[in-house]
Amino acid sequence: MEITKVTTIPQKWMEKSHAMKYFGLDERKPYFQSLLKEFKNSEFADGYLSPTYKVVLIDIDMFEEFLRNREERKFR
């Protein structure tokens, strides 16, 4: 007998500290900060939200796309 149905919803936005852990950069905070600075001042800026002074939200899919784009450009 099934009581409830659980629907898994992929997480679109993450708080900055959680995104650092998600991408394995929690030990490299200064590097992550520099990536975020580049991210929010690029064509991917729509993936960066700062609704309050202390809260920064990052669109995980856009940040991954930003990293892949950055990887493609690194040897140009």
PDB file of N, CA, C and O in Angstrom:
ATOM      1  N   MET A   1       0.834  -1.176   0.000  1.00  0.00           N
ATOM      2  CA  MET A   1       0.000   0.000   0.000  1.00  0.00           C
ATOM      3  C   MET A   1       0.886   1.250   0.000  1.00  0.00           C
ATOM      4  O   MET A   1       1.754   1.406   0.860  1.00  0.00           O
ATOM      5  N   GLU A   2       0.663   2.119  -0.953  1.00  0.00           N
ATOM      6  CA  GLU A   2       1.431   3.360  -1.062  1.00  0.00           C
ATOM      7  C   GLU A   2       0.638   4.489  -0.411  1.00  0.00           C
ATOM      8  O   GLU A   2      -0.502   4.762  -0.786  1.00  0.00           O
ATOM      9  N   ILE A   3       1.255   5.134   0.564  1.00  0.00           N
ATOM     10  CA  ILE A   3       0.582   6.221   1.278  1.00  0.00           C
ATOM     11  C   ILE A   3       0.779   7.555   0.559  1.00  0.00           C
ATOM     12  O   ILE A   3      -0.170   8.311   0.350  1.00  0.00           O
ATOM     13  N   THR A   4       2.023   7.825   0.188  1.00  0.00           N
ATOM     14  CA  THR A   4       2.305   9.080  -0.512  1.00  0.00           C
ATOM     15  C   THR A   4       3.219   8.815  -1.692  1.00  0.00           C
ATOM     16  O   THR A   4       3.914   7.800  -1.755  1.00  0.00           O
ATOM     17  N   LYS A   5       3.201   9.728  -2.598  1.00  0.00           N
ATOM     18  CA  LYS A   5       4.101   9.652  -3.731  1.00  0.00           C
ATOM     19  C   LYS A   5       5.140  10.756  -3.559  1.00  0.00           C
ATOM     20  O   LYS A   5       4.792  11.919  -3.352  1.00  0.00           O
ATOM     21  N   VAL A   6       6.400  10.391  -3.643  1.00  0.00           N
ATOM     22  CA  VAL A   6       7.482  11.350  -3.485  1.00  0.00           C
ATOM     23  C   VAL A   6       8.008  11.729  -4.858  1.00  0.00           C
ATOM     24  O   VAL A   6       8.369  10.869  -5.661  1.00  0.00           O
ATOM     25  N   THR A   7       8.044  13.009  -5.110  1.00  0.00           N
ATOM     26  CA  THR A   7       8.577  13.518  -6.365  1.00  0.00           C
ATOM     27  C   THR A   7       9.899  14.202  -6.076  1.00  0.00           C
ATOM     28  O   THR A   7       9.964  15.128  -5.269  1.00  0.00           O
ATOM     29  N   THR A   8      10.947  13.747  -6.733  1.00  0.00           N
ATOM     30  CA  THR A   8      12.261  14.352  -6.554  1.00  0.00           C
ATOM     31  C   THR A   8      12.384  15.552  -7.479  1.00  0.00           C
ATOM     32  O   THR A   8      12.151  15.457  -8.684  1.00  0.00           O
ATOM     33  N   ILE A   9      12.753  16.676  -6.895  1.00  0.00           N
ATOM     34  CA  ILE A   9      12.927  17.908  -7.665  1.00  0.00           C
ATOM     35  C   ILE A   9      14.393  18.308  -7.577  1.00  0.00           C
ATOM     36  O   ILE A   9      14.917  18.505  -6.481  1.00  0.00           O
ATOM     37  N   PRO A  10      15.061  18.432  -8.727  1.00  0.00           N
ATOM     38  CA  PRO A  10      16.468  18.834  -8.686  1.00  0.00           C
ATOM     39  C   PRO A  10      16.601  20.264  -8.165  1.00  0.00           C
ATOM     40  O   PRO A  10      15.788  21.135  -8.474  1.00  0.00           O
ATOM     41  N   GLN A  11      17.634  20.479  -7.377  1.00  0.00           N
ATOM     42  CA  GLN A  11      17.857  21.793  -6.790  1.00  0.00           C
ATOM     43  C   GLN A  11      18.480  22.719  -7.827  1.00  0.00           C
ATOM     44  O   GLN A  11      19.514  22.392  -8.408  1.00  0.00           O
ATOM     45  N   LYS A  12      17.867  23.859  -8.061  1.00  0.00           N
ATOM     46  CA  LYS A  12      18.352  24.802  -9.062  1.00  0.00           C
ATOM     47  C   LYS A  12      19.291  25.830  -8.444  1.00  0.00           C
ATOM     48  O   LYS A  12      20.324  26.147  -9.033  1.00  0.00           O
ATOM     49  N   TRP A  13      18.958  26.349  -7.285  1.00  0.00           N
ATOM     50  CA  TRP A  13      19.753  27.382  -6.623  1.00  0.00           C
ATOM     51  C   TRP A  13      20.357  26.833  -5.345  1.00  0.00           C
ATOM     52  O   TRP A  13      19.726  26.049  -4.635  1.00  0.00           O
ATOM     53  N   MET A  14      21.585  27.247  -5.055  1.00  0.00           N
ATOM     54  CA  MET A  14      22.263  26.865  -3.810  1.00  0.00           C
ATOM     55  C   MET A  14      22.890  28.085  -3.185  1.00  0.00           C
ATOM     56  O   MET A  14      23.325  29.008  -3.873  1.00  0.00           O
ATOM     57  N   GLU A  15      22.929  28.074  -1.872  1.00  0.00           N
ATOM     58  CA  GLU A  15      23.633  29.118  -1.154  1.00  0.00           C
ATOM     59  C   GLU A  15      25.130  28.949  -1.414  1.00  0.00           C
ATOM     60  O   GLU A  15      25.590  27.842  -1.693  1.00  0.00           O
ATOM     61  N   LYS A  16      25.877  30.028  -1.326  1.00  0.00           N
ATOM     62  CA  LYS A  16      27.294  30.025  -1.707  1.00  0.00           C
ATOM     63  C   LYS A  16      28.092  28.925  -1.005  1.00  0.00           C
ATOM     64  O   LYS A  16      28.854  28.215  -1.662  1.00  0.00           O
ATOM     65  N   SER A  17      27.940  28.766   0.297  1.00  0.00           N
ATOM     66  CA  SER A  17      28.733  27.760   1.025  1.00  0.00           C
ATOM     67  C   SER A  17      28.392  26.342   0.565  1.00  0.00           C
ATOM     68  O   SER A  17      29.266  25.476   0.524  1.00  0.00           O
ATOM     69  N   HIS A  18      27.142  26.108   0.225  1.00  0.00           N
ATOM     70  CA  HIS A  18      26.742  24.780  -0.256  1.00  0.00           C
ATOM     71  C   HIS A  18      27.278  24.538  -1.659  1.00  0.00           C
ATOM     72  O   HIS A  18      27.670  23.419  -1.994  1.00  0.00           O
ATOM     73  N   ALA A  19      27.298  25.587  -2.483  1.00  0.00           N
ATOM     74  CA  ALA A  19      27.842  25.465  -3.839  1.00  0.00           C
ATOM     75  C   ALA A  19      29.337  25.160  -3.788  1.00  0.00           C
ATOM     76  O   ALA A  19      29.845  24.389  -4.601  1.00  0.00           O
ATOM     77  N   MET A  20      30.040  25.767  -2.831  1.00  0.00           N
ATOM     78  CA  MET A  20      31.473  25.481  -2.675  1.00  0.00           C
ATOM     79  C   MET A  20      31.687  23.997  -2.415  1.00  0.00           C
ATOM     80  O   MET A  20      32.575  23.382  -3.006  1.00  0.00           O
ATOM     81  N   LYS A  21      30.879  23.422  -1.536  1.00  0.00           N
ATOM     82  CA  LYS A  21      30.987  21.989  -1.229  1.00  0.00           C
ATOM     83  C   LYS A  21      30.575  21.148  -2.431  1.00  0.00           C
ATOM     84  O   LYS A  21      31.214  20.140  -2.733  1.00  0.00           O
ATOM     85  N   TYR A  22      29.520  21.554  -3.112  1.00  0.00           N
ATOM     86  CA  TYR A  22      29.009  20.819  -4.269  1.00  0.00           C
ATOM     87  C   TYR A  22      30.081  20.674  -5.345  1.00  0.00           C
ATOM     88  O   TYR A  22      30.210  19.614  -5.957  1.00  0.00           O
ATOM     89  N   PHE A  23      30.848  21.739  -5.577  1.00  0.00           N
ATOM     90  CA  PHE A  23      31.892  21.713  -6.598  1.00  0.00           C
ATOM     91  C   PHE A  23      33.251  21.296  -6.042  1.00  0.00           C
ATOM     92  O   PHE A  23      34.248  21.337  -6.763  1.00  0.00           O
ATOM     93  N   GLY A  24      33.305  20.899  -4.780  1.00  0.00           N
ATOM     94  CA  GLY A  24      34.550  20.408  -4.191  1.00  0.00           C
ATOM     95  C   GLY A  24      35.578  21.491  -3.929  1.00  0.00           C
ATOM     96  O   GLY A  24      36.777  21.213  -3.911  1.00  0.00           O
ATOM     97  N   LEU A  25      35.128  22.719  -3.725  1.00  0.00           N
ATOM     98  CA  LEU A  25      36.049  23.832  -3.518  1.00  0.00           C
ATOM     99  C   LEU A  25      35.949  24.420  -2.110  1.00  0.00           C
ATOM    100  O   LEU A  25      36.369  25.554  -1.880  1.00  0.00           O
ATOM    101  N   ASP A  26      35.397  23.655  -1.172  1.00  0.00           N
ATOM    102  CA  ASP A  26      35.237  24.181   0.182  1.00  0.00           C
ATOM    103  C   ASP A  26      36.566  24.418   0.891  1.00  0.00           C
ATOM    104  O   ASP A  26      36.609  25.169   1.865  1.00  0.00           O
ATOM    105  N   GLU A  27      37.631  23.810   0.439  1.00  0.00           N
ATOM    106  CA  GLU A  27      38.965  24.033   1.015  1.00  0.00           C
ATOM    107  C   GLU A  27      39.701  25.170   0.303  1.00  0.00           C
ATOM    108  O   GLU A  27      40.805  25.538   0.705  1.00  0.00           O
ATOM    109  N   ARG A  28      39.098  25.727  -0.752  1.00  0.00           N
ATOM    110  CA  ARG A  28      39.761  26.763  -1.564  1.00  0.00           C
ATOM    111  C   ARG A  28      38.863  27.994  -1.695  1.00  0.00           C
ATOM    112  O   ARG A  28      38.533  28.422  -2.801  1.00  0.00           O
ATOM    113  N   LYS A  29      38.479  28.546  -0.562  1.00  0.00           N
ATOM    114  CA  LYS A  29      37.542  29.668  -0.537  1.00  0.00           C
ATOM    115  C   LYS A  29      38.013  30.878  -1.359  1.00  0.00           C
ATOM    116  O   LYS A  29      37.208  31.427  -2.112  1.00  0.00           O
ATOM    117  N   PRO A  30      39.278  31.321  -1.253  1.00  0.00           N
ATOM    118  CA  PRO A  30      39.702  32.476  -2.067  1.00  0.00           C
ATOM    119  C   PRO A  30      39.563  32.223  -3.572  1.00  0.00           C
ATOM    120  O   PRO A  30      39.176  33.120  -4.321  1.00  0.00           O
ATOM    121  N   TYR A  31      39.877  31.011  -4.006  1.00  0.00           N
ATOM    122  CA  TYR A  31      39.736  30.662  -5.426  1.00  0.00           C
ATOM    123  C   TYR A  31      38.265  30.690  -5.837  1.00  0.00           C
ATOM    124  O   TYR A  31      37.922  31.209  -6.899  1.00  0.00           O
ATOM    125  N   PHE A  32      37.396  30.128  -4.989  1.00  0.00           N
ATOM    126  CA  PHE A  32      35.962  30.133  -5.283  1.00  0.00           C
ATOM    127  C   PHE A  32      35.438  31.567  -5.353  1.00  0.00           C
ATOM    128  O   PHE A  32      34.620  31.887  -6.216  1.00  0.00           O
ATOM    129  N   GLN A  33      35.904  32.427  -4.453  1.00  0.00           N
ATOM    130  CA  GLN A  33      35.501  33.835  -4.456  1.00  0.00           C
ATOM    131  C   GLN A  33      35.888  34.500  -5.775  1.00  0.00           C
ATOM    132  O   GLN A  33      35.105  35.266  -6.337  1.00  0.00           O
ATOM    133  N   SER A  34      37.090  34.210  -6.269  1.00  0.00           N
ATOM    134  CA  SER A  34      37.516  34.812  -7.538  1.00  0.00           C
ATOM    135  C   SER A  34      36.686  34.278  -8.705  1.00  0.00           C
ATOM    136  O   SER A  34      36.377  35.020  -9.637  1.00  0.00           O
ATOM    137  N   LEU A  35      36.326  33.000  -8.658  1.00  0.00           N
ATOM    138  CA  LEU A  35      35.444  32.439  -9.690  1.00  0.00           C
ATOM    139  C   LEU A  35      34.074  33.117  -9.655  1.00  0.00           C
ATOM    140  O   LEU A  35      33.507  33.438 -10.700  1.00  0.00           O
ATOM    141  N   LEU A  36      33.548  33.330  -8.449  1.00  0.00           N
ATOM    142  CA  LEU A  36      32.243  33.982  -8.320  1.00  0.00           C
ATOM    143  C   LEU A  36      32.274  35.409  -8.843  1.00  0.00           C
ATOM    144  O   LEU A  36      31.325  35.861  -9.483  1.00  0.00           O
ATOM    145  N   LYS A  37      33.351  36.111  -8.575  1.00  0.00           N
ATOM    146  CA  LYS A  37      33.485  37.486  -9.059  1.00  0.00           C
ATOM    147  C   LYS A  37      33.447  37.506 -10.588  1.00  0.00           C
ATOM    148  O   LYS A  37      32.770  38.336 -11.194  1.00  0.00           O
ATOM    149  N   GLU A  38      34.182  36.584 -11.193  1.00  0.00           N
ATOM    150  CA  GLU A  38      34.185  36.474 -12.655  1.00  0.00           C
ATOM    151  C   GLU A  38      32.802  36.062 -13.169  1.00  0.00           C
ATOM    152  O   GLU A  38      32.330  36.585 -14.179  1.00  0.00           O
ATOM    153  N   PHE A  39      32.160  35.127 -12.472  1.00  0.00           N
ATOM    154  CA  PHE A  39      30.840  34.613 -12.843  1.00  0.00           C
ATOM    155  C   PHE A  39      29.792  35.723 -12.847  1.00  0.00           C
ATOM    156  O   PHE A  39      29.018  35.846 -13.795  1.00  0.00           O
ATOM    157  N   LYS A  40      29.769  36.530 -11.785  1.00  0.00           N
ATOM    158  CA  LYS A  40      28.720  37.547 -11.683  1.00  0.00           C
ATOM    159  C   LYS A  40      28.955  38.741 -12.609  1.00  0.00           C
ATOM    160  O   LYS A  40      28.046  39.545 -12.816  1.00  0.00           O
ATOM    161  N   ASN A  41      30.146  38.866 -13.163  1.00  0.00           N
ATOM    162  CA  ASN A  41      30.444  39.950 -14.099  1.00  0.00           C
ATOM    163  C   ASN A  41      30.599  39.442 -15.528  1.00  0.00           C
ATOM    164  O   ASN A  41      31.294  40.054 -16.338  1.00  0.00           O
ATOM    165  N   SER A  42      29.953  38.327 -15.831  1.00  0.00           N
ATOM    166  CA  SER A  42      30.068  37.732 -17.164  1.00  0.00           C
ATOM    167  C   SER A  42      28.685  37.594 -17.787  1.00  0.00           C
ATOM    168  O   SER A  42      27.693  38.088 -17.250  1.00  0.00           O
ATOM    169  N   GLU A  43      28.639  36.923 -18.916  1.00  0.00           N
ATOM    170  CA  GLU A  43      27.360  36.657 -19.581  1.00  0.00           C
ATOM    171  C   GLU A  43      26.467  35.740 -18.746  1.00  0.00           C
ATOM    172  O   GLU A  43      25.285  35.582 -19.053  1.00  0.00           O
ATOM    173  N   PHE A  44      27.020  35.137 -17.697  1.00  0.00           N
ATOM    174  CA  PHE A  44      26.282  34.217 -16.835  1.00  0.00           C
ATOM    175  C   PHE A  44      25.734  34.907 -15.584  1.00  0.00           C
ATOM    176  O   PHE A  44      25.306  34.231 -14.648  1.00  0.00           O
ATOM    177  N   ALA A  45      25.743  36.219 -15.556  1.00  0.00           N
ATOM    178  CA  ALA A  45      25.361  36.991 -14.368  1.00  0.00           C
ATOM    179  C   ALA A  45      23.947  36.686 -13.872  1.00  0.00           C
ATOM    180  O   ALA A  45      23.659  36.881 -12.691  1.00  0.00           O
ATOM    181  N   ASP A  46      23.066  36.214 -14.742  1.00  0.00           N
ATOM    182  CA  ASP A  46      21.703  35.874 -14.314  1.00  0.00           C
ATOM    183  C   ASP A  46      21.695  34.708 -13.329  1.00  0.00           C
ATOM    184  O   ASP A  46      20.689  34.472 -12.660  1.00  0.00           O
ATOM    185  N   GLY A  47      22.788  33.989 -13.235  1.00  0.00           N
ATOM    186  CA  GLY A  47      22.891  32.856 -12.323  1.00  0.00           C
ATOM    187  C   GLY A  47      23.398  33.229 -10.945  1.00  0.00           C
ATOM    188  O   GLY A  47      23.683  32.354 -10.127  1.00  0.00           O
ATOM    189  N   TYR A  48      23.513  34.526 -10.680  1.00  0.00           N
ATOM    190  CA  TYR A  48      24.019  35.014  -9.391  1.00  0.00           C
ATOM    191  C   TYR A  48      22.968  35.928  -8.773  1.00  0.00           C
ATOM    192  O   TYR A  48      22.605  36.946  -9.361  1.00  0.00           O
ATOM    193  N   LEU A  49      22.481  35.568  -7.593  1.00  0.00           N
ATOM    194  CA  LEU A  49      21.509  36.395  -6.881  1.00  0.00           C
ATOM    195  C   LEU A  49      22.040  36.722  -5.498  1.00  0.00           C
ATOM    196  O   LEU A  49      22.616  35.875  -4.817  1.00  0.00           O
ATOM    197  N   SER A  50      21.835  37.963  -5.101  1.00  0.00           N
ATOM    198  CA  SER A  50      22.202  38.378  -3.751  1.00  0.00           C
ATOM    199  C   SER A  50      21.007  39.123  -3.158  1.00  0.00           C
ATOM    200  O   SER A  50      20.996  40.354  -3.125  1.00  0.00           O
ATOM    201  N   PRO A  51      19.994  38.373  -2.685  1.00  0.00           N
ATOM    202  CA  PRO A  51      18.775  39.014  -2.199  1.00  0.00           C
ATOM    203  C   PRO A  51      18.966  39.830  -0.917  1.00  0.00           C
ATOM    204  O   PRO A  51      18.209  40.767  -0.664  1.00  0.00           O
ATOM    205  N   THR A  52      19.964  39.484  -0.116  1.00  0.00           N
ATOM    206  CA  THR A  52      20.297  40.266   1.076  1.00  0.00           C
ATOM    207  C   THR A  52      21.807  40.408   1.141  1.00  0.00           C
ATOM    208  O   THR A  52      22.537  39.812   0.349  1.00  0.00           O
ATOM    209  N   TYR A  53      22.258  41.197   2.085  1.00  0.00           N
ATOM    210  CA  TYR A  53      23.686  41.457   2.225  1.00  0.00           C
ATOM    211  C   TYR A  53      24.491  40.178   2.464  1.00  0.00           C
ATOM    212  O   TYR A  53      25.596  40.031   1.943  1.00  0.00           O
ATOM    213  N   LYS A  54      23.937  39.259   3.251  1.00  0.00           N
ATOM    214  CA  LYS A  54      24.687  38.057   3.630  1.00  0.00           C
ATOM    215  C   LYS A  54      24.334  36.811   2.827  1.00  0.00           C
ATOM    216  O   LYS A  54      25.010  35.789   2.949  1.00  0.00           O
ATOM    217  N   VAL A  55      23.302  36.876   2.021  1.00  0.00           N
ATOM    218  CA  VAL A  55      22.850  35.687   1.292  1.00  0.00           C
ATOM    219  C   VAL A  55      23.197  35.815  -0.190  1.00  0.00           C
ATOM    220  O   VAL A  55      22.808  36.775  -0.856  1.00  0.00           O
ATOM    221  N   VAL A  56      23.940  34.822  -0.690  1.00  0.00           N
ATOM    222  CA  VAL A  56      24.261  34.739  -2.115  1.00  0.00           C
ATOM    223  C   VAL A  56      23.762  33.391  -2.612  1.00  0.00           C
ATOM    224  O   VAL A  56      24.086  32.348  -2.045  1.00  0.00           O
ATOM    225  N   LEU A  57      22.972  33.425  -3.675  1.00  0.00           N
ATOM    226  CA  LEU A  57      22.443  32.206  -4.271  1.00  0.00           C
ATOM    227  C   LEU A  57      23.025  32.038  -5.664  1.00  0.00           C
ATOM    228  O   LEU A  57      23.168  33.003  -6.415  1.00  0.00           O
ATOM    229  N   ILE A  58      23.358  30.801  -5.994  1.00  0.00           N
ATOM    230  CA  ILE A  58      24.008  30.499  -7.263  1.00  0.00           C
ATOM    231  C   ILE A  58      23.190  29.452  -8.009  1.00  0.00           C
ATOM    232  O   ILE A  58      22.814  28.423  -7.447  1.00  0.00           O
ATOM    233  N   ASP A  59      22.924  29.727  -9.274  1.00  0.00           N
ATOM    234  CA  ASP A  59      22.264  28.756 -10.146  1.00  0.00           C
ATOM    235  C   ASP A  59      23.316  27.705 -10.506  1.00  0.00           C
ATOM    236  O   ASP A  59      24.267  27.991 -11.234  1.00  0.00           O
ATOM    237  N   ILE A  60      23.140  26.513  -9.999  1.00  0.00           N
ATOM    238  CA  ILE A  60      24.142  25.460 -10.138  1.00  0.00           C
ATOM    239  C   ILE A  60      24.393  25.097 -11.600  1.00  0.00           C
ATOM    240  O   ILE A  60      25.541  24.906 -12.003  1.00  0.00           O
ATOM    241  N   ASP A  61      23.339  25.003 -12.387  1.00  0.00           N
ATOM    242  CA  ASP A  61      23.510  24.649 -13.801  1.00  0.00           C
ATOM    243  C   ASP A  61      24.287  25.722 -14.559  1.00  0.00           C
ATOM    244  O   ASP A  61      25.159  25.413 -15.371  1.00  0.00           O
ATOM    245  N   MET A  62      23.962  26.988 -14.285  1.00  0.00           N
ATOM    246  CA  MET A  62      24.672  28.079 -14.966  1.00  0.00           C
ATOM    247  C   MET A  62      26.127  28.158 -14.518  1.00  0.00           C
ATOM    248  O   MET A  62      27.011  28.453 -15.323  1.00  0.00           O
ATOM    249  N   PHE A  63      26.381  27.893 -13.228  1.00  0.00           N
ATOM    250  CA  PHE A  63      27.757  27.946 -12.747  1.00  0.00           C
ATOM    251  C   PHE A  63      28.581  26.827 -13.388  1.00  0.00           C
ATOM    252  O   PHE A  63      29.743  27.032 -13.739  1.00  0.00           O
ATOM    253  N   GLU A  64      27.984  25.655 -13.536  1.00  0.00           N
ATOM    254  CA  GLU A  64      28.685  24.557 -14.211  1.00  0.00           C
ATOM    255  C   GLU A  64      28.954  24.912 -15.674  1.00  0.00           C
ATOM    256  O   GLU A  64      30.031  24.630 -16.197  1.00  0.00           O
ATOM    257  N   GLU A  65      27.976  25.529 -16.327  1.00  0.00           N
ATOM    258  CA  GLU A  65      28.159  25.960 -17.714  1.00  0.00           C
ATOM    259  C   GLU A  65      29.279  27.006 -17.799  1.00  0.00           C
ATOM    260  O   GLU A  65      30.090  26.978 -18.725  1.00  0.00           O
ATOM    261  N   PHE A  66      29.319  27.921 -16.834  1.00  0.00           N
ATOM    262  CA  PHE A  66      30.385  28.924 -16.756  1.00  0.00           C
ATOM    263  C   PHE A  66      31.754  28.254 -16.631  1.00  0.00           C
ATOM    264  O   PHE A  66      32.704  28.646 -17.309  1.00  0.00           O
ATOM    265  N   LEU A  67      31.854  27.240 -15.759  1.00  0.00           N
ATOM    266  CA  LEU A  67      33.125  26.533 -15.571  1.00  0.00           C
ATOM    267  C   LEU A  67      33.549  25.807 -16.847  1.00  0.00           C
ATOM    268  O   LEU A  67      34.726  25.808 -17.206  1.00  0.00           O
ATOM    269  N   ARG A  68      32.592  25.194 -17.524  1.00  0.00           N
ATOM    270  CA  ARG A  68      32.913  24.498 -18.779  1.00  0.00           C
ATOM    271  C   ARG A  68      33.361  25.497 -19.847  1.00  0.00           C
ATOM    272  O   ARG A  68      34.300  25.226 -20.596  1.00  0.00           O
ATOM    273  N   ASN A  69      32.701  26.634 -19.919  1.00  0.00           N
ATOM    274  CA  ASN A  69      33.074  27.684 -20.862  1.00  0.00           C
ATOM    275  C   ASN A  69      34.470  28.208 -20.544  1.00  0.00           C
ATOM    276  O   ASN A  69      35.273  28.451 -21.445  1.00  0.00           O
ATOM    277  N   ARG A  70      34.745  28.375 -19.276  1.00  0.00           N
ATOM    278  CA  ARG A  70      36.061  28.854 -18.833  1.00  0.00           C
ATOM    279  C   ARG A  70      37.150  27.842 -19.191  1.00  0.00           C
ATOM    280  O   ARG A  70      38.254  28.216 -19.588  1.00  0.00           O
ATOM    281  N   GLU A  71      36.824  26.558 -19.045  1.00  0.00           N
ATOM    282  CA  GLU A  71      37.773  25.497 -19.388  1.00  0.00           C
ATOM    283  C   GLU A  71      38.099  25.521 -20.888  1.00  0.00           C
ATOM    284  O   GLU A  71      39.252  25.335 -21.275  1.00  0.00           O
ATOM    285  N   GLU A  72      37.091  25.748 -21.721  1.00  0.00           N
ATOM    286  CA  GLU A  72      37.308  25.803 -23.172  1.00  0.00           C
ATOM    287  C   GLU A  72      38.215  26.964 -23.562  1.00  0.00           C
ATOM    288  O   GLU A  72      38.979  26.859 -24.521  1.00  0.00           O
ATOM    289  N   ARG A  73      38.136  28.071 -22.824  1.00  0.00           N
ATOM    290  CA  ARG A  73      38.896  29.273 -23.159  1.00  0.00           C
ATOM    291  C   ARG A  73      40.282  29.329 -22.523  1.00  0.00           C
ATOM    292  O   ARG A  73      41.047  30.245 -22.825  1.00  0.00           O
ATOM    293  N   LYS A  74      40.629  28.386 -21.660  1.00  0.00           N
ATOM    294  CA  LYS A  74      41.846  28.541 -20.855  1.00  0.00           C
ATOM    295  C   LYS A  74      43.150  28.529 -21.646  1.00  0.00           C
ATOM    296  O   LYS A  74      44.138  29.102 -21.187  1.00  0.00           O
ATOM    297  N   PHE A  75      43.189  27.909 -22.797  1.00  0.00           N
ATOM    298  CA  PHE A  75      44.438  27.851 -23.555  1.00  0.00           C
ATOM    299  C   PHE A  75      44.401  28.701 -24.821  1.00  0.00           C
ATOM    300  O   PHE A  75      45.232  28.520 -25.711  1.00  0.00           O
ATOM    301  N   ARG A  76      43.464  29.608 -24.907  1.00  0.00           N
ATOM    302  CA  ARG A  76      43.361  30.468 -26.100  1.00  0.00           C
ATOM    303  C   ARG A  76      44.274  31.645 -25.991  1.00  0.00           C
ATOM    304  O   ARG A  76      44.322  32.475 -26.899  1.00  0.00           O
TER     305      ARG A  76
END
